[in-house]
């Protein structure tokens, strides 16, 4: 008996050294328990004790992210109408997919999609997994394809950085990832299904509330601008278009408005941060003129947006 | 002299063994973590499509370069390049309902497909009229082939027409 107690203790000690090394606690515990001579049900009991380990946004699988993203987009689209213009939307998708290929995460579970919202508001939303909505009002601030690319690259950065998932309240995460009820149950009972759906709705509320009302932290916005610069350069766009876009937005947004102004840091602060990064980049002294073909297709698709 | 030769042979054999075991250690297994991904002839979206991998497919990593991995997928008799963003080191298993699988899943090495927020939850959520899933289904229908993206990049004087 004494020997067994010692073995269990030893297992914990070995496992915590694993945990300290950044390794997973649960499996480490189970392995260590086995190594230390803990057998059968004891191993299960020891492993079970580690089950309650809290989940984080990183534990959300791409598949779960896909369903979360679809629901976020569905919620946003319940009060916002798509802009019905095939050419304009196709053009936006080409820019978006071209940029995604040069981003930190070219592929997501269900892929990237981009949609223009029929609204004068100046705003954009990136649902987890890559469903990106951009308003007509925001696109009107752009005077070139590079400027459109700048805001799309910023939205893609919110996707690649999983910023939406980070808005989910911690106490919901474990149930979101592992599920409610008996973890091993293949089919949920009606009570569990209703509980899981209710947690799902609350989770979507965390994200849409952040996208529409409170906004991401300034740090995440600056992080998205920095990532956008890298993506723009890699794709061959002029990253200075981000400054141009932010300036145009600054002159158009109304202070205290319900749109971008409410959920994003002052464009002036963002411009300062962006220019700081651009200074360190080897860019041509003056912004090069975009090829005529690029400007022509921008005019054709979005010229009268 | 003969002894030196013997030592040389022994050393050569040892280093060959070392290289072989290093290569074996490098051929790690990963899983496809997106619904569908293309296996290409070269590490670029302009590479010819050789086949398709789907969620949870297991692959062996042969080499990695510029964000792409050359893989072999025994289950589909495929060898080619997959973008690394479509791969995870976790093993993805369809939940079998067995205790061991769920315990492994809670350890983080294994991701259970279809657990937590899944298709079943979405169909339940569709009953809620404050979500416009029809609009999302329309949006999801948009498909743009990588060939079109490559042509778009090239026509616009952008990067990556040829990588």
Boltz contact constraints between the chains, C-beta under 6 A:
constraints:
  - contact:
      token1: [A, 24]
      token2: [B, 107]
      max_distance: 6.0
  - contact:
      token1: [A, 24]
      token2: [B, 108]
      max_distance: 6.0
  - contact:
      token1: [A, 26]
      token2: [B, 106]
      max_distance: 6.0
  - contact:
      token1: [A, 26]
      token2: [B, 107]
      max_distance: 6.0
  - contact:
      token1: [A, 27]
      token2: [B, 107]
      max_distance: 6.0
  - contact:
      token1: [A, 27]
      token2: [B, 109]
      max_distance: 6.0
  - contact:
      token1: [A, 47]
      token2: [B, 103]
      max_distance: 6.0
  - contact:
      token1: [A, 51]
      token2: [B, 106]
      max_distance: 6.0
  - contact:
      token1: [A, 61]
      token2: [B, 111]
      max_distance: 6.0
  - contact:
      token1: [A, 62]
      token2: [B, 33]
      max_distance: 6.0
  - contact:
      token1: [A, 64]
      token2: [B, 116]
      max_distance: 6.0
  - contact:
      token1: [A, 64]
      token2: [B, 117]
      max_distance: 6.0
  - contact:
      token1: [A, 67]
      token2: [B, 117]
      max_distance: 6.0
  - contact:
      token1: [A, 67]
      token2: [B, 122]
      max_distance: 6.0
  - contact:
      token1: [A, 68]
      token2: [B, 117]
      max_distance: 6.0
  - contact:
      token1: [A, 70]
      token2: [B, 136]
      max_distance: 6.0
  - contact:
      token1: [A, 73]
      token2: [B, 136]
      max_distance: 6.0
  - contact:
      token1: [A, 74]
      token2: [B, 131]
      max_distance: 6.0
  - contact:
      token1: [A, 74]
      token2: [B, 132]
      max_distance: 6.0
  - contact:
      token1: [A, 74]
      token2: [B, 133]
      max_distance: 6.0
  - contact:
      token1: [A, 74]
      token2: [B, 136]
      max_distance: 6.0
  - contact:
      token1: [A, 75]
      token2: [B, 131]
      max_distance: 6.0
  - contact:
      token1: [A, 77]
      token2: [B, 132]
      max_distance: 6.0
  - contact:
      token1: [A, 77]
      token2: [B, 135]
      max_distance: 6.0
  - contact:
      token1: [A, 78]
      token2: [B, 130]
      max_distance: 6.0
  - contact:
      token1: [A, 78]
      token2: [B, 131]
      max_distance: 6.0
  - contact:
      token1: [A, 78]
      token2: [B, 132]
      max_distance: 6.0
  - contact:
      token1: [A, 93]
      token2: [B, 142]
      max_distance: 6.0
  - contact:
      token1: [A, 93]
      token2: [B, 144]
      max_distance: 6.0
  - contact:
      token1: [A, 94]
      token2: [B, 152]
      max_distance: 6.0
  - contact:
      token1: [A, 97]
      token2: [B, 144]
      max_distance: 6.0
  - contact:
      token1: [A, 97]
      token2: [B, 149]
      max_distance: 6.0
  - contact:
      token1: [A, 98]
      token2: [B, 149]
      max_distance: 6.0
  - contact:
      token1: [A, 98]
      token2: [B, 152]
      max_distance: 6.0
  - contact:
      token1: [A, 98]
      token2: [B, 153]
      max_distance: 6.0
  - contact:
      token1: [A, 101]
      token2: [B, 45]
      max_distance: 6.0
  - contact:
      token1: [A, 105]
      token2: [B, 85]
      max_distance: 6.0
  - contact:
      token1: [A, 106]
      token2: [B, 83]
      max_distance: 6.0
  - contact:
      token1: [A, 106]
      token2: [B, 85]
      max_distance: 6.0
  - contact:
      token1: [A, 107]
      token2: [B, 34]
      max_distance: 6.0
  - contact:
      token1: [A, 107]
      token2: [B, 83]
      max_distance: 6.0
  - contact:
      token1: [A, 107]
      token2: [B, 85]
      max_distance: 6.0
  - contact:
      token1: [A, 107]
      token2: [B, 86]
      max_distance: 6.0
  - contact:
      token1: [A, 109]
      token2: [B, 34]
      max_distance: 6.0
  - contact:
      token1: [A, 109]
      token2: [B, 35]
      max_distance: 6.0
  - contact:
      token1: [A, 110]
      token2: [B, 35]
      max_distance: 6.0
  - contact:
      token1: [A, 113]
      token2: [B, 139]
      max_distance: 6.0
  - contact:
      token1: [A, 113]
      token2: [B, 142]
      max_distance: 6.0
  - contact:
      token1: [A, 115]
      token2: [B, 139]
      max_distance: 6.0
  - contact:
      token1: [A, 176]
      token2: [B, 116]
      max_distance: 6.0
  - contact:
      token1: [A, 176]
      token2: [B, 117]
      max_distance: 6.0
  - contact:
      token1: [A, 177]
      token2: [B, 116]
      max_distance: 6.0
  - contact:
      token1: [A, 179]
      token2: [B, 115]
      max_distance: 6.0
  - contact:
      token1: [A, 179]
      token2: [B, 116]
      max_distance: 6.0
  - contact:
      token1: [A, 183]
      token2: [B, 102]
      max_distance: 6.0
  - contact:
      token1: [A, 184]
      token2: [B, 97]
      max_distance: 6.0
  - contact:
      token1: [A, 184]
      token2: [B, 99]
      max_distance: 6.0
  - contact:
      token1: [A, 184]
      token2: [B, 102]
      max_distance: 6.0
  - contact:
      token1: [A, 186]
      token2: [B, 97]
      max_distance: 6.0
  - contact:
      token1: [A, 193]
      token2: [B, 124]
      max_distance: 6.0
  - contact:
      token1: [A, 196]
      token2: [B, 121]
      max_distance: 6.0
  - contact:
      token1: [A, 197]
      token2: [B, 121]
      max_distance: 6.0
  - contact:
      token1: [A, 197]
      token2: [B, 124]
      max_distance: 6.0
  - contact:
      token1: [A, 197]
      token2: [B, 125]
      max_distance: 6.0
  - contact:
      token1: [A, 200]
      token2: [B, 117]
      max_distance: 6.0
  - contact:
      token1: [A, 200]
      token2: [B, 121]
      max_distance: 6.0
  - contact:
      token1: [A, 235]
      token2: [B, 158]
      max_distance: 6.0
  - contact:
      token1: [A, 235]
      token2: [B, 159]
      max_distance: 6.0
  - contact:
      token1: [A, 236]
      token2: [B, 158]
      max_distance: 6.0
  - contact:
      token1: [A, 236]
      token2: [B, 159]
      max_distance: 6.0
  - contact:
      token1: [A, 291]
      token2: [B, 157]
      max_distance: 6.0
  - contact:
      token1: [A, 293]
      token2: [B, 155]
      max_distance: 6.0
  - contact:
      token1: [A, 294]
      token2: [B, 156]
      max_distance: 6.0
